Each structure stands twice: as C-alpha cells, then as structure tokens.
Amino acid sequence: MPKIQQYVDDLLAGNKPPAIKVDGNMIVDGNHRYIAGKVLGVEPPIQPWAGGRPGNAVPWETIPIDTKAW
C-alpha cells in the first residue's frame, strides 16, 4: 500500500509515471503504477516488453482469496 499511495500522490501532483512494461496482457514491471492509475481512473503509459512469460500466468479464478483478510 505505501508504494501505491506514493504513486497516487505523484499522479495527484501532476507527475507522469514511467511507462509500465507489458508482455501481451501481463504486466512485467509497473504493478503499483498500474493500480495507482486504476484508483484515479488514469491509464498509465504502456511499453511493450518481452519476457513476462504469459504462458506461466495463473488465472485469477484459481487463486484463493480470503475475504476475511479484507
């Protein structure tokens, strides 16, 4: 959360974040910047990037989420 808050504060101050690196539909670098943009409704700049191994991605629906932790 602190890193996301830092990026939210930066966006609110008018600063432009570095582009997030994306391989297909997988974020390789920039998860915190992506979430901060989503919080504020701002699309981050995207830079295509190889090496994310999208074939190894785990589908969200297979990840157990403990709602009590929220």
VOBAVO-907996 format. One record per residue (C-alpha): x, y, z negated; residue number from 1; residue in three letters. Coordinates in steps of 0.001 Angstrom, whole numbers, always signed. Layout:
<pts>
pt xx: X | yy: Y | zz: Z | i: NUM | aa: Ala
...
</pts>
This chain:
<pts>
pt xx: +0 | yy: +0 | zz: +0 | i: 1 | aa: Met
pt xx: +2702 | yy: +2599 | zz: -751 | i: 2 | aa: Pro
pt xx: +4157 | yy: +2289 | zz: +2760 | i: 3 | aa: Lys
pt xx: +714 | yy: +2570 | zz: +4363 | i: 4 | aa: Ile
pt xx: -72 | yy: +5606 | zz: +2205 | i: 5 | aa: Gln
pt xx: +3213 | yy: +7197 | zz: +3291 | i: 6 | aa: Gln
pt xx: +2243 | yy: +6774 | zz: +6954 | i: 7 | aa: Tyr
pt xx: -1281 | yy: +8081 | zz: +6274 | i: 8 | aa: Val
pt xx: +220 | yy: +11150 | zz: +4604 | i: 9 | aa: Asp
pt xx: +2596 | yy: +11618 | zz: +7549 | i: 10 | aa: Asp
pt xx: -291 | yy: +11438 | zz: +10027 | i: 11 | aa: Leu
pt xx: -2335 | yy: +13910 | zz: +7971 | i: 12 | aa: Leu
pt xx: +663 | yy: +16260 | zz: +8000 | i: 13 | aa: Ala
pt xx: +628 | yy: +16133 | zz: +11804 | i: 14 | aa: Gly
pt xx: +3703 | yy: +13946 | zz: +12215 | i: 15 | aa: Asn
pt xx: +3791 | yy: +11494 | zz: +15110 | i: 16 | aa: Lys
pt xx: +4800 | yy: +7935 | zz: +14183 | i: 17 | aa: Pro
pt xx: +7255 | yy: +5878 | zz: +16214 | i: 18 | aa: Pro
pt xx: +5550 | yy: +3512 | zz: +18645 | i: 19 | aa: Ala
pt xx: +4576 | yy: +111 | zz: +17333 | i: 20 | aa: Ile
pt xx: +6202 | yy: -2772 | zz: +19195 | i: 21 | aa: Lys
pt xx: +3695 | yy: -5228 | zz: +20640 | i: 22 | aa: Val
pt xx: +4141 | yy: -8589 | zz: +22377 | i: 23 | aa: Asp
pt xx: +801 | yy: -9314 | zz: +24040 | i: 24 | aa: Gly
pt xx: -1701 | yy: -8915 | zz: +21204 | i: 25 | aa: Asn
pt xx: +866 | yy: -9438 | zz: +18427 | i: 26 | aa: Met
pt xx: +2455 | yy: -6580 | zz: +16513 | i: 27 | aa: Ile
pt xx: +6176 | yy: -7303 | zz: +16320 | i: 28 | aa: Val
pt xx: +7094 | yy: -4133 | zz: +14425 | i: 29 | aa: Asp
pt xx: +4785 | yy: -1485 | zz: +13005 | i: 30 | aa: Gly
pt xx: +2097 | yy: -3250 | zz: +10958 | i: 31 | aa: Asn
pt xx: +1996 | yy: -489 | zz: +8355 | i: 32 | aa: His
pt xx: +1811 | yy: +2240 | zz: +11018 | i: 33 | aa: Arg
pt xx: -997 | yy: +339 | zz: +12740 | i: 34 | aa: Tyr
pt xx: -3048 | yy: +81 | zz: +9533 | i: 35 | aa: Ile
pt xx: -2451 | yy: +3749 | zz: +8684 | i: 36 | aa: Ala
pt xx: -3739 | yy: +4673 | zz: +12136 | i: 37 | aa: Gly
pt xx: -6804 | yy: +2481 | zz: +11660 | i: 38 | aa: Lys
pt xx: -7518 | yy: +4156 | zz: +8310 | i: 39 | aa: Val
pt xx: -7585 | yy: +7545 | zz: +10036 | i: 40 | aa: Leu
pt xx: -9072 | yy: +6417 | zz: +13356 | i: 41 | aa: Gly
pt xx: -5867 | yy: +7245 | zz: +15254 | i: 42 | aa: Val
pt xx: -4486 | yy: +4889 | zz: +17890 | i: 43 | aa: Glu
pt xx: -722 | yy: +4533 | zz: +17440 | i: 44 | aa: Pro
pt xx: +1588 | yy: +4722 | zz: +20443 | i: 45 | aa: Pro
pt xx: +2447 | yy: +1231 | zz: +21721 | i: 46 | aa: Ile
pt xx: +5701 | yy: -33 | zz: +23197 | i: 47 | aa: Gln
pt xx: +5620 | yy: -3445 | zz: +24917 | i: 48 | aa: Pro
pt xx: +8176 | yy: -5706 | zz: +23276 | i: 49 | aa: Trp
pt xx: +9195 | yy: -9308 | zz: +23861 | i: 50 | aa: Ala
pt xx: +9995 | yy: -11688 | zz: +21044 | i: 51 | aa: Gly
pt xx: +6875 | yy: -11819 | zz: +18916 | i: 52 | aa: Gly
pt xx: +6202 | yy: -15488 | zz: +19664 | i: 53 | aa: Arg
pt xx: +2421 | yy: -15091 | zz: +20112 | i: 54 | aa: Pro
pt xx: +2173 | yy: -18854 | zz: +20552 | i: 55 | aa: Gly
pt xx: +3036 | yy: -19221 | zz: +16850 | i: 56 | aa: Asn
pt xx: +292 | yy: -16862 | zz: +15673 | i: 57 | aa: Ala
pt xx: -2097 | yy: -18195 | zz: +13042 | i: 58 | aa: Val
pt xx: -5786 | yy: -17429 | zz: +13773 | i: 59 | aa: Pro
pt xx: -7384 | yy: -15192 | zz: +11129 | i: 60 | aa: Trp
pt xx: -10255 | yy: -17612 | zz: +10610 | i: 61 | aa: Glu
pt xx: -7822 | yy: -20269 | zz: +9351 | i: 62 | aa: Thr
pt xx: -6326 | yy: -18025 | zz: +6654 | i: 63 | aa: Ile
pt xx: -7982 | yy: -18458 | zz: +3247 | i: 64 | aa: Pro
pt xx: -8999 | yy: -15127 | zz: +1760 | i: 65 | aa: Ile
pt xx: -9729 | yy: -14808 | zz: -1934 | i: 66 | aa: Asp
pt xx: -12475 | yy: -12196 | zz: -2202 | i: 67 | aa: Thr
pt xx: -11953 | yy: -12004 | zz: -5979 | i: 68 | aa: Lys
pt xx: -8497 | yy: -10557 | zz: -5349 | i: 69 | aa: Ala
pt xx: -10162 | yy: -7521 | zz: -3757 | i: 70 | aa: Trp
</pts>
